[in-house]
């Protein structure tokens, strides 16, 4: 390990990207930096130590996560001012992107300390490039709000944005998010990427309504998910009644997100779409069976 003269020049803060799943994605530069710094600040010390040990790196680690970020940033900044070299890593991907990192970068910049990015994997960038949707302009929104009302407000605020939309989402909320996106944004092409760089990596492409129906099936969504939505609303074909084309599964999922149980949601969806309850149930069963067979 390189030892720094801590009484002389200020140190350097390195922002080191780490693999989001496949360990082969670590860069040689990242490995060198992690081996040379005095301290590696990480979200989960156990997880980072496992990564370091895999590559034979013995480095001091300290916790740096959302619950201690403010005070730990001050401590790390003091180390940097004394000449230490410090690396910041997240559990996976690029630090600062939906992970801790912002506060220590601000603290370092305010003190005139050099901040050096060591680029590497980022889940939302990987998903965007593999989605098949436009990449020239995009908006990354992190995680959509967990509560239905806040999520729908967020989507409504982005309705007129002329850019591809990219979000992280949890498996148990993806169907609800897709249903809300279909209702608020209108029908659009989209993609759901899961388990990127891992054994079960998959990118599912289709319209929001079709994806909502597919992921409404229990167990269809697993692992880390990225949702990518096109900027263009698909125009409805003229002369086709809404009730004949609307997805019962999508509407039921949206109503369940609002707190209705499946029976009440199905009854209301049938009324809204101009269907009998029996017909709505047959279509719901058919849509879910079709999505399951395609999965």
Secondary structure, 3 states (H helix, E strand, C coil): CCCCCCCCCCCEEEEECECCCCHHHCCHHHHHHHHHCCEEEECCHHHHHHHHHHCCCCCEEEECCCCCHHHHHHHHHHHHHCCCEEEEECCCECCCCCCCCHHHHHHHHHCCCEEEEECCCCHHHHHHHHCCCCCCCEEEEEECCCCHHHHHHHHHHCCCCCCEEEEEECHHHHHHHHHHHHHHHCCCEEEEEECCCCCCCEEEEEEHHHHHHHHCCCCCCCCCEEEEECCCCCCCCCCCCHHHHCCHHHHHHHHHHCCCCHHHHHHHHHHHHCCCHHHHHHHHHHHHHHHHHHC
